[in-house]
Amino acid sequence: MNKSDLIEALSSKLNLTEKKAIDVVNLIFKGFTDELKKNGRIEIRGFGSFVVKKYDSYTGRNPKTGTKIQVEPKKLPFFKVGKELKVRVDKKK
C-alpha cells in the first residue's frame, strides 16, 4: 500500500471526498514528521513505535571507487514493530 492507496481507502471507507482524505493523510504525516524532528517518540498501541536514532560520524568507504570517506553524524527515523502487529501478521488463516 502506498500513500495514494491509503487516501483511496480512507475516502471510500469514511465516505470522504478525495480532497478531504488527502488533507487527513497529510495532516497525520506532518504531525509524525514534526514530532520526530523534535526528537519525539510516536507510539501507536498494537502497531508499533517510531523513534529517532542518532548515529555518530564514522569512516566509510565509497563502494564505487573504494576510497575512504568521512560520513557526517546523522539522525534517522526508526520503526519498531509492536507485539500485537507481529502476532497478527504471523497468524495462520
C-alpha positions as CSV (number, residue, x, y, z in Angstrom):
1,M,0.0,0.0,0.0
2,N,1.3,3.4,-0.9
3,K,0.0,6.9,0.0
4,S,-2.4,7.0,-2.9
5,D,-3.9,3.7,-1.8
6,L,-4.3,4.9,1.7
7,I,-6.1,8.0,0.5
8,E,-8.4,6.0,-1.6
9,A,-9.2,3.5,1.2
10,L,-9.8,6.4,3.6
11,S,-12.0,8.2,1.1
12,S,-14.2,5.1,0.4
13,K,-14.5,3.8,3.9
14,L,-15.4,7.1,5.5
15,N,-17.3,8.5,2.5
16,L,-15.0,11.5,2.3
17,T,-14.1,13.5,-0.8
18,E,-10.7,12.8,-2.1
19,K,-9.6,16.3,-1.1
20,K,-10.6,15.7,2.5
21,A,-8.9,12.3,2.6
22,I,-5.7,13.9,1.2
23,D,-5.9,16.6,3.9
24,V,-6.3,13.9,6.7
25,V,-3.4,11.8,5.5
26,N,-1.1,14.8,5.0
27,L,-2.1,16.1,8.5
28,I,-1.1,12.8,10.1
29,F,2.2,12.6,8.2
30,K,3.0,16.2,9.0
31,G,2.3,15.5,12.7
32,F,4.5,12.5,12.7
33,T,7.3,14.3,10.9
34,D,7.1,17.4,13.2
35,E,7.3,15.1,16.3
36,L,10.3,13.2,15.0
37,K,12.1,16.4,14.1
38,K,11.8,17.4,17.8
39,N,13.4,14.0,18.7
40,G,10.0,12.9,20.0
41,R,8.5,9.4,20.0
42,I,5.4,8.2,18.3
43,E,3.7,5.2,19.8
44,I,0.6,3.5,18.3
45,R,-0.5,0.8,20.6
46,G,-0.9,-2.5,18.9
47,F,1.0,-1.4,15.9
48,G,4.5,-0.1,16.8
49,S,6.5,3.0,17.6
50,F,8.7,5.5,15.7
51,V,11.8,7.0,17.3
52,V,14.8,8.9,16.0
53,K,18.2,7.2,16.3
54,K,21.4,9.2,16.3
55,Y,24.4,7.9,14.5
56,D,27.9,9.3,15.2
57,S,30.4,10.2,12.4
58,Y,32.4,7.3,11.1
59,T,34.8,6.5,8.3
60,G,33.1,4.8,5.4
61,R,34.1,3.5,2.0
62,N,32.8,4.6,-1.4
63,P,31.6,1.3,-2.9
64,K,32.3,2.5,-6.4
65,T,35.8,3.8,-6.0
66,G,36.9,2.1,-2.8
67,T,38.2,5.4,-1.3
68,K,37.6,6.2,2.3
69,I,35.2,8.9,3.2
70,Q,34.1,10.6,6.4
71,V,30.4,10.2,7.0
72,E,28.8,13.0,8.9
73,P,26.7,12.3,12.1
74,K,23.1,11.9,11.3
75,K,19.6,11.2,12.7
76,L,17.3,8.7,11.1
77,P,13.8,7.6,11.9
78,F,13.4,4.0,13.1
79,F,10.3,1.9,13.4
80,K,9.9,-0.8,16.0
81,V,7.0,-3.3,15.4
82,G,4.6,-3.8,18.2
83,K,4.0,-7.3,19.6
84,E,0.3,-7.3,18.6
85,L,1.1,-6.5,15.0
86,K,3.8,-9.3,14.9
87,V,1.2,-11.8,16.1
88,R,-1.5,-10.6,13.6
89,V,0.9,-10.8,10.7
90,D,2.2,-14.2,11.6
91,K,-1.3,-15.6,12.4
92,K,-2.2,-18.6,10.2
93,K,-5.5,-18.3,8.4
